[in-house]
Amino acid sequence: MKSTHTLLKKFASGSRVAALVVGLALAFVLPAAAEDDAYVVNSLDNSVSVVNTETRNVVGTIPVGWRPTAIAITLDGKSAYVTNEYANTVSVIDTVTDTVSHTVALGCFPTAVAITPNGKFAYVTCGSSVWVIDTTTNTVVGSPISVGLSPTGLVITPNGKFAYVVNYFSFFASVIDIKTSAVVATIPVGFYAYGVAITPDGDLAYVVSPANNTVMVIETRTNTIVNTISVGSFPLGVAITPDGDFAYVANSNDYTISVIDTEKNVVVHTIAGLQFPVSIAFTPDGDFAYVVNEYGFTVSVIDTETATIVGGPIRVGSFPVSIAISRTVRRRSSN
């Protein structure tokens, strides 16, 4: 996998004039008011803060259920699904109006959520199961799928065939066949494994282990662990850059981000200066990483080319714990 930044650097060094021409051309092609929004879940405020990624200002606050924990946005960017752990519900946010359009009741404590690539279903970890919500009707479909005890991490492969679930109080991750709704594999990942992310090609899944200060790399073809990487203290969150070149790991206890080269599976950067980071999301172009600082009540922005924090922290709600960024370019009514 070649990094977009690397290719641009090579192109620019070979022909600065050509690069200028391309840049001017893009200026005419891209809409002037194009923007993406970051949705930040505030667990104590029972709200979601909306951050404009162009201005890096909070442009809205959306009330949701009691103790929200996670968020996922549909591929078309029109809906965001928020798990409300203590309310036993999932709030569905209309991202055009930034209001809750539906509330889906569940019979358990929902903690994590992921959307299938076709946008038809939201998978929600709840109790010791995974529940499936039809995003067209916003109703639960089928029976809950039993996994391990206290599932906390959930991701769906880019081809939409499998869901990987990390079970915090079990010693394994569960692999669900989306078509059959059956667990087809269990992978030993040790006690207290937490977050999980998958590369855009679907070949590798990265699981963080706060108990061991490591990241385990799972080869999805064989569902076996092929590498274990030491990172910072008590990692809780992990996200993969859109080009698949790097995995960013949020080390909560030492206030750092470990940047892993996914080709070599080694830490190539350590970014300090965070405030108990717990969750990470990237802008669609991959230029910036937005990091949730739970104890700082803020979001920090990292330039992924230089691996440095840019600007000051963005103040959001109380005890933010999760973030997702809209992948759809849209215009606000004010523009």
Secondary structure, DSSP 8 states (H G I E B T S, - for coil): ---HHHHHHHHHHH-HHHHHHHHHHHHHHS-TT-B-EEEEEETTTTEEEEEETTTTEEEEEEE-SSSEEEEEE-TTSSEEEEEETTTTEEEEEETTTTEEEEEEE-SS-EEEEEE-TTSSEEEEEETTEEEEEETTTTEEEEEEEE-SSSEEEEEE-TTSSEEEEEETTSSEEEEEETTTTEEEEEEE--TT---EEE-TTSSEEEEEETTTTEEEEEETTTTEEEEEEE-SSSEEEEEE-TTSSEEEEEETTTTEEEEEETTTTEEEEEEE--SSEEEEEE-TTSSEEEEEETTTTEEEEEETTTTEEEEEEEE-SSSEEEEEE--S-B--TT-
